Amino acid sequence: MLLVAITFFGLLALGMPVGFVLGIAGMVGIMDMGGGRFLAMAPDRMFSGLDLFPFLAMPFFILAGEIMNRSGITQNLVKFADALVGWLRGGMAHSNMVASVMFAGLTGSATADTAAFSNTLVPAMVKQGYSKPFACAVTAAGSIIGPTIPPSTLAVIYGSLMGVSIAGLFAAGILPGLLICLMCMAVIAALGKKLNLPISRDRPSLMVIFKAFRQSIFALILPVFVLGSILAGIATPTEAASIAVAYALVIGGIMNRGFSRKDLYDMLVRTTRITGVIFLIIASASILGWWLTFNQIPQALAQAVLSVSDNPNVIIGLIVLLLLFIGLFMDINATLIILAPVLAPLTLSIGMEPVHAGIMIILALNISLMTPPVGACLFVLASITKEKIENIAKALWPFLLAEVAILILVAFWEDLTLFLPRLLGF
């Protein structure tokens, strides 16, 4: 066990990609158990880790988001959000948050949200008088709404690995995502006078709002259609994801003529790269996961935590702290794949409902996307806007505290988290 830990953290410290780190550490563990003969199991474990039908939903959702973003459809969402809340003090910051909610239903990706708004809303906010660090902080805070509100890639991974209803996880993510938006908008409002945030314009008429709504109607229909078909039991997440791609191609490519054949090729390549990275992490983590399970490490960890306290609230708090801490240093997909099999039995032992435990874990990992030193959204923002990560982090802390407060609410208030899943019969 010590040899595997040294290998894992040593390679990670050297900067090796996490997908390779997981696989090498797992193979070291297997060899330590039974020598070279056991290595024959590695390819089988990698294939078994990916041999889950729901995983097909991920590349489809990623591609649908790429098409929507490249074809300019998402710009109509930004205009609609601006028409709704742009007249408030700090209006463009509020618009950023509302647009993040709308954008979440298209991609389920925090980095896609961050990249899109880094190129559009951040420059527009700076031009209107916002400081660049604050504009970046707002974008980072809103970005985690993407993988919380369905469709969420993390929900697909967690549900597939742990045998939890993906549709139930999708339903459970809606209220937390909306609460994050409202809480961050409250932070913007509270900072409005202190930071002298600009006021965009007079309140728009209903006609202006209706016009913006009409222009964005096709983009707004997609998440409703996708989520509705899944929650109603009409389509599986994979089937709904493939329909989303077809819809995006028709609206973005044929009706809007928003991209060329070369653009489509570029989007397919980008989707393949993103999916390949995620699948490599999953496949490699399957080797390490088998080694952990064989050595009963999850059970040992559960017993160690339970020996500290048998109070469910204390254990939930420890799980949340653990996820937030590890999320500071590791990729969230790898963290989820490694820790989900360890933490899920622990949550079951204290009586947590599987969907409730799943959305708590997902939300905690999502928050780590915007925390230094390795928050993926911070790196995307810094690379596109050329702003220093430390400046973004300083402006981000009020939003981070607000989102941690939502995480605590979700973790300890089961009825809130499970309200929609229970209402919909999950």
C-alpha positions as CSV (number, residue, x, y, z in Angstrom):
1,M,0.0,0.0,0.0
2,L,2.9,2.4,0.9
3,L,4.5,1.7,-2.5
4,V,1.3,2.5,-4.4
5,A,0.9,5.8,-2.4
6,I,4.5,6.8,-3.0
7,T,4.1,6.1,-6.8
8,F,0.9,7.9,-7.0
9,F,1.9,11.1,-5.2
10,G,5.4,11.1,-6.6
11,L,4.3,11.0,-10.2
12,L,1.6,13.5,-9.5
13,A,4.2,15.9,-8.0
14,L,6.4,15.4,-11.1
15,G,3.6,16.7,-13.2
16,M,2.6,13.5,-15.0
17,P,-0.9,13.6,-16.5
18,V,-3.3,12.2,-13.9
19,G,-4.6,9.5,-16.4
20,F,-1.2,7.9,-16.6
21,V,-0.6,8.4,-12.8
22,L,-3.7,6.4,-12.0
23,G,-2.9,3.6,-14.4
24,I,0.8,3.3,-13.3
25,A,-0.1,3.4,-9.6
26,G,-2.7,0.7,-10.1
27,M,-0.3,-1.6,-12.0
28,V,2.3,-1.1,-9.3
29,G,-0.3,-2.3,-6.8
30,I,-1.2,-5.3,-8.9
31,M,2.5,-6.3,-9.4
32,D,3.1,-5.9,-5.7
33,M,0.2,-8.3,-5.1
34,G,1.1,-11.1,-7.5
35,G,4.0,-10.2,-9.7
36,G,4.0,-9.8,-13.5
37,R,1.3,-12.5,-13.9
38,F,-1.3,-10.2,-12.5
39,L,-0.6,-7.5,-15.1
40,A,-2.6,-9.5,-17.6
41,M,-5.7,-8.3,-15.7
42,A,-5.0,-4.6,-16.4
43,P,-6.4,-4.4,-20.0
44,D,-9.5,-6.3,-18.9
45,R,-10.0,-3.9,-16.0
46,M,-9.6,-0.9,-18.3
47,F,-12.1,-2.2,-20.7
48,S,-14.6,-3.1,-17.9
49,G,-14.3,0.4,-16.5
50,L,-15.4,1.9,-19.8
51,D,-18.0,-0.8,-20.8
52,L,-21.0,1.1,-19.6
53,F,-23.7,2.3,-22.0
54,P,-24.5,5.5,-20.2
55,F,-20.9,6.7,-20.8
56,L,-21.9,7.3,-24.4
57,A,-23.9,10.3,-23.3
58,M,-20.7,12.2,-22.5
59,P,-19.3,12.8,-26.0
60,F,-22.8,13.5,-27.3
61,F,-23.4,16.2,-24.7
62,I,-19.9,17.7,-25.2
63,L,-20.5,17.8,-29.0
64,A,-23.9,19.4,-28.6
65,G,-22.4,22.1,-26.4
66,E,-19.6,22.7,-28.9
67,I,-22.1,23.1,-31.8
68,M,-24.3,25.5,-29.8
69,N,-21.3,27.6,-28.8
70,R,-19.6,27.7,-32.2
71,S,-22.8,28.5,-34.1
72,G,-23.5,31.6,-31.9
73,I,-26.7,30.3,-30.4
74,T,-25.4,30.9,-26.9
75,Q,-24.9,34.6,-27.7
76,N,-28.7,34.9,-27.9
77,L,-28.9,33.4,-24.4
78,V,-26.6,36.1,-23.2
79,K,-28.7,38.8,-24.8
80,F,-31.9,37.3,-23.2
81,A,-30.2,37.2,-19.8
82,D,-29.1,40.8,-20.2
83,A,-32.6,41.8,-21.0
84,L,-33.9,40.2,-17.8
85,V,-31.4,41.5,-15.3
86,G,-29.0,43.8,-17.1
87,W,-30.8,46.9,-15.8
88,L,-29.8,46.2,-12.1
89,R,-26.6,47.7,-10.5
90,G,-23.9,45.3,-11.6
91,G,-26.2,44.3,-14.4
92,M,-23.7,42.6,-16.6
93,A,-22.5,40.6,-13.6
94,H,-26.1,39.5,-12.9
95,S,-26.5,38.7,-16.7
96,N,-23.3,36.5,-16.5
97,M,-24.9,34.4,-13.7
98,V,-28.3,34.0,-15.4
99,A,-26.6,33.2,-18.7
100,S,-24.6,30.5,-16.9
101,V,-27.8,28.8,-15.8
102,M,-29.1,28.9,-19.4
103,F,-25.7,27.7,-20.8
104,A,-25.6,24.9,-18.2
105,G,-28.6,23.2,-19.9
106,L,-26.7,23.1,-23.1
107,T,-23.2,21.7,-22.2
108,G,-23.0,20.7,-18.5
109,S,-19.4,21.8,-18.7
110,A,-17.8,24.4,-16.4
111,T,-14.7,24.9,-18.7
112,A,-16.9,25.4,-21.8
113,D,-18.9,28.0,-19.9
114,T,-15.7,29.7,-18.7
115,A,-14.1,29.7,-22.2
116,A,-17.2,31.1,-23.9
117,F,-17.7,33.9,-21.4
118,S,-14.0,34.7,-21.1
119,N,-14.0,35.6,-24.8
120,T,-17.3,37.5,-24.7
121,L,-18.7,38.7,-21.3
122,V,-15.4,39.4,-19.5
123,P,-14.2,41.9,-22.2
124,A,-17.6,43.4,-22.3
125,M,-17.7,43.8,-18.5
126,V,-14.2,45.4,-18.5
127,K,-15.3,47.8,-21.2
128,Q,-18.3,48.8,-19.2
129,G,-16.2,49.7,-16.1
130,Y,-15.8,46.4,-14.1
131,S,-12.3,45.5,-12.9
132,K,-10.9,42.5,-14.9
133,P,-10.3,40.4,-11.7
134,F,-14.0,40.9,-10.6
135,A,-15.3,40.1,-14.1
136,C,-13.2,36.9,-14.1
137,A,-14.4,36.0,-10.6
138,V,-18.0,36.3,-11.6
139,T,-17.4,34.1,-14.6
140,A,-15.6,31.5,-12.5
141,A,-18.3,31.5,-9.8
142,G,-21.0,31.0,-12.4
143,S,-19.2,28.3,-14.3
144,I,-19.8,25.6,-11.7
145,I,-23.5,25.9,-12.3
146,G,-22.8,24.1,-15.6
147,P,-21.8,20.7,-14.2
148,T,-24.4,21.0,-11.4
149,I,-27.6,21.6,-13.5
150,P,-28.3,18.8,-15.9
151,P,-26.9,17.5,-18.2
152,S,-23.9,17.0,-15.9
153,T,-20.9,14.9,-17.0
154,L,-20.1,14.2,-13.4
155,A,-23.6,12.9,-12.7
156,V,-23.3,10.5,-15.7
157,I,-20.0,9.2,-14.4
158,Y,-21.2,8.9,-10.8
159,G,-24.5,7.3,-11.7
160,S,-22.8,4.8,-14.1
161,L,-20.1,3.8,-11.6
162,M,-22.3,3.6,-8.5
163,G,-25.5,2.3,-10.1
164,V,-27.4,5.4,-9.0
165,S,-30.2,6.8,-11.2
166,I,-28.7,9.3,-13.6
167,A,-32.1,10.9,-14.1
168,G,-32.5,11.2,-10.3
169,L,-29.1,12.9,-10.1
170,F,-30.1,15.2,-12.9
171,A,-33.3,16.1,-11.1
172,A,-31.4,16.6,-7.8
173,G,-29.0,19.0,-9.4
174,I,-31.6,21.6,-10.5
175,L,-32.3,23.3,-7.2
176,P,-28.7,23.5,-6.0
177,G,-27.7,25.0,-9.4
178,L,-30.4,27.6,-9.1
179,L,-29.5,28.3,-5.5
180,I,-25.9,28.9,-6.5
181,C,-27.1,31.4,-9.1
182,L,-29.3,33.3,-6.6
183,M,-26.7,33.3,-3.9
184,C,-24.0,34.7,-6.2
185,M,-26.4,37.3,-7.5
186,A,-27.0,38.3,-3.8
187,V,-23.2,38.6,-3.4
188,I,-23.1,40.9,-6.5
189,A,-26.0,43.0,-5.1
190,A,-24.2,43.3,-1.7
191,L,-21.0,44.4,-3.4
192,G,-22.7,46.8,-5.8
193,K,-22.3,50.0,-3.8
194,K,-19.1,49.0,-2.1
195,L,-17.3,48.4,-5.5
196,N,-19.4,51.0,-7.3
197,L,-20.5,48.5,-9.9
198,P,-22.0,50.2,-13.0
199,I,-25.7,50.3,-13.9
200,S,-26.2,49.5,-17.5
201,R,-29.3,51.2,-18.5
202,D,-33.0,51.8,-17.8
203,R,-35.3,48.9,-17.2
204,P,-36.2,47.4,-20.6
205,S,-39.8,47.2,-21.8
206,L,-41.7,43.9,-22.1
207,M,-41.4,44.2,-25.9
208,V,-37.6,44.2,-25.6
209,I,-37.6,41.2,-23.3
210,F,-40.0,39.3,-25.6
211,K,-37.8,40.1,-28.6
212,A,-34.7,38.7,-26.8
213,F,-36.7,35.7,-25.7
214,R,-37.9,35.0,-29.2
215,Q,-34.3,35.1,-30.6
216,S,-33.1,32.6,-27.9
217,I,-36.2,30.3,-28.0
218,F,-34.4,27.5,-29.9
219,A,-31.5,27.4,-27.5
220,L,-33.9,27.5,-24.5
221,I,-36.0,24.6,-25.9
222,L,-33.0,22.2,-26.0
223,P,-32.4,21.7,-22.2
224,V,-36.1,21.5,-21.5
225,F,-36.5,18.9,-24.2
226,V,-33.5,16.9,-23.2
227,L,-34.2,17.0,-19.5
228,G,-37.9,16.5,-20.0
229,S,-37.4,13.4,-22.1
230,I,-35.1,11.9,-19.5
231,L,-37.2,12.7,-16.4
232,A,-40.4,11.5,-18.2
233,G,-38.8,8.2,-19.0
234,I,-39.1,8.7,-22.7
235,A,-35.4,8.5,-23.4
236,T,-32.3,7.4,-21.7
237,P,-29.5,10.0,-21.0
238,T,-27.6,8.5,-24.0
239,E,-30.5,8.7,-26.3
240,A,-31.4,12.2,-25.2
241,A,-27.8,13.3,-25.7
242,S,-27.7,12.0,-29.3
243,I,-31.0,13.8,-30.0
244,A,-29.4,17.0,-28.6
245,V,-26.6,16.7,-31.1
246,A,-29.1,16.3,-34.0
247,Y,-31.1,19.2,-32.7
248,A,-28.0,21.4,-32.4
249,L,-26.9,20.4,-35.9
250,V,-30.2,21.4,-37.4
251,I,-30.6,24.7,-35.5
252,G,-27.0,25.8,-35.6
253,G,-25.9,24.4,-38.9
254,I,-28.9,24.5,-41.2
255,M,-31.2,27.2,-39.8
256,N,-28.6,29.6,-38.5
257,R,-25.7,28.6,-40.8
258,G,-23.5,29.2,-37.9
259,F,-20.5,27.0,-38.8
260,S,-18.7,25.5,-41.8
261,R,-17.5,22.0,-42.6
262,K,-14.1,22.9,-41.2
263,D,-15.8,24.2,-38.0
264,L,-17.6,20.9,-37.7
265,Y,-14.3,19.0,-38.1
266,D,-12.7,21.2,-35.5
267,M,-15.6,20.5,-33.1
268,L,-15.4,16.8,-33.6
269,V,-11.7,16.8,-32.9
270,R,-12.2,18.9,-29.8
271,T,-14.9,16.6,-28.6
272,T,-12.7,13.6,-29.2
273,R,-9.9,15.1,-27.3
274,I,-12.0,16.0,-24.3
275,T,-13.7,12.6,-24.3
276,G,-10.4,10.8,-24.7
277,V,-9.0,12.5,-21.6
278,I,-12.0,11.7,-19.5
279,F,-12.1,8.0,-20.7
280,L,-8.4,7.6,-20.1
281,I,-8.8,8.7,-16.6
282,I,-11.8,6.4,-16.1
283,A,-10.0,3.4,-17.6
284,S,-6.8,4.0,-15.6
285,A,-8.7,4.6,-12.4
286,S,-10.5,1.2,-12.9
287,I,-7.1,-0.5,-12.4
288,L,-6.4,1.4,-9.2
289,G,-10.1,1.0,-8.1
290,W,-9.8,-2.8,-8.4
291,W,-6.7,-2.8,-6.3
292,L,-8.3,-0.7,-3.7
293,T,-11.4,-3.0,-3.6
294,F,-9.3,-6.2,-3.5
295,N,-7.4,-4.9,-0.5
296,Q,-10.6,-3.7,1.2
297,I,-9.3,-0.2,1.6
298,P,-12.7,1.4,1.2
299,Q,-14.1,-0.7,4.0
300,A,-11.0,0.1,6.2
301,L,-11.4,3.8,5.5
302,A,-15.1,3.7,6.4
303,Q,-14.3,1.9,9.6
304,A,-11.7,4.5,10.4
305,V,-14.1,7.4,9.9
306,L,-16.8,5.7,11.9
307,S,-14.3,5.2,14.7
308,V,-13.9,9.0,14.9
309,S,-17.7,9.4,15.4
310,D,-20.9,7.6,14.6
311,N,-22.8,10.9,14.3
312,P,-24.1,11.2,10.7
313,N,-23.6,15.0,10.7
314,V,-20.0,14.7,11.8
315,I,-19.3,12.1,9.1
316,I,-21.0,14.3,6.4
317,G,-18.9,17.2,7.5
318,L,-15.7,15.1,7.3
319,I,-16.6,13.9,3.8
320,V,-17.3,17.5,2.6
321,L,-14.0,18.7,4.0
322,L,-12.1,15.8,2.4
323,L,-13.6,16.5,-1.0
324,L,-12.9,20.2,-0.8
325,F,-9.3,19.5,0.3
326,I,-8.5,16.9,-2.3
327,G,-10.2,19.0,-5.0
328,L,-7.5,21.7,-4.4
329,F,-4.9,19.4,-5.9
330,M,-6.5,16.8,-8.2
331,D,-8.6,16.7,-11.3
332,I,-12.3,16.4,-10.4
333,N,-13.0,13.5,-12.7
334,A,-10.1,11.5,-11.3
335,T,-11.1,12.4,-7.7
336,L,-14.7,11.3,-8.4
337,I,-13.7,8.0,-9.9
338,I,-11.2,7.2,-7.1
339,L,-13.3,8.4,-4.1
340,A,-16.8,7.5,-5.2
341,P,-16.4,3.8,-4.5
342,V,-14.8,4.7,-1.2
343,L,-17.3,7.3,0.0
344,A,-20.5,5.8,-1.3
345,P,-20.5,2.8,1.1
346,L,-19.7,5.2,3.9
347,T,-22.7,7.4,3.1
348,L,-24.9,4.3,2.9
349,S,-23.7,3.2,6.4
350,I,-25.0,6.5,7.9
351,G,-28.3,6.3,6.1
352,M,-27.8,8.8,3.3
353,E,-30.0,8.3,0.3
354,P,-27.8,7.5,-2.7
355,V,-29.0,10.4,-4.9
356,H,-28.5,12.8,-2.0
357,A,-25.0,11.5,-1.4
358,G,-24.2,11.7,-5.1
359,I,-25.2,15.3,-5.6
360,M,-23.3,16.3,-2.4
361,I,-20.1,14.7,-3.8
362,I,-20.6,16.2,-7.2
363,L,-21.3,19.7,-5.9
364,A,-18.2,19.6,-3.6
365,L,-16.0,18.6,-6.6
366,N,-17.6,21.3,-8.8
367,I,-16.6,24.0,-6.3
368,S,-13.0,22.8,-6.6
369,L,-13.0,23.8,-10.2
370,M,-12.6,27.4,-9.1
371,T,-10.2,27.0,-6.2
372,P,-6.4,27.5,-6.6
373,P,-3.9,26.1,-7.1
374,V,-5.3,23.7,-9.8
375,G,-8.8,24.9,-10.4
376,A,-9.5,24.2,-14.1
377,C,-11.7,27.2,-14.6
378,L,-9.1,29.6,-13.1
379,F,-6.5,28.3,-15.6
380,V,-9.0,28.8,-18.5
381,L,-9.7,32.3,-17.4
382,A,-6.1,33.2,-16.9
383,S,-5.0,31.9,-20.3
384,I,-7.7,33.7,-22.2
385,T,-8.0,37.0,-20.3
386,K,-4.2,37.2,-19.4
387,E,-5.2,38.0,-15.8
388,K,-3.1,36.6,-13.0
389,I,-4.7,33.7,-11.1
390,E,-3.9,35.2,-7.7
391,N,-5.8,38.4,-8.7
392,I,-8.9,36.3,-9.7
393,A,-8.7,34.3,-6.5
394,K,-8.7,37.4,-4.4
395,A,-11.8,38.7,-6.1
396,L,-13.4,35.3,-5.9
397,W,-13.5,34.6,-2.2
398,P,-17.0,36.1,-1.5
399,F,-18.5,33.9,-4.2
400,L,-16.6,30.9,-2.9
401,L,-17.9,31.3,0.6
402,A,-21.5,31.7,-0.8
403,E,-21.1,28.5,-2.8
404,V,-19.7,26.6,0.1
405,A,-22.7,27.7,2.1
406,I,-25.0,26.2,-0.6
407,L,-22.9,23.0,-0.4
408,I,-23.5,22.8,3.4
409,L,-27.2,23.4,2.9
410,V,-27.3,20.6,0.3
411,A,-25.3,18.2,2.4
412,F,-27.3,18.6,5.6
413,W,-30.8,19.3,4.3
414,E,-31.9,16.1,2.6
415,D,-35.5,17.2,1.9
416,L,-34.3,20.2,-0.1
417,T,-31.9,18.1,-2.3
418,L,-34.4,15.3,-2.9
419,F,-37.5,17.5,-3.3
420,L,-37.5,17.3,-7.1
421,P,-36.4,13.7,-7.4
422,R,-39.2,12.6,-5.1
423,L,-41.7,14.8,-6.9
424,L,-40.7,13.1,-10.2
425,G,-40.8,9.6,-8.7
426,F,-37.0,8.9,-8.4
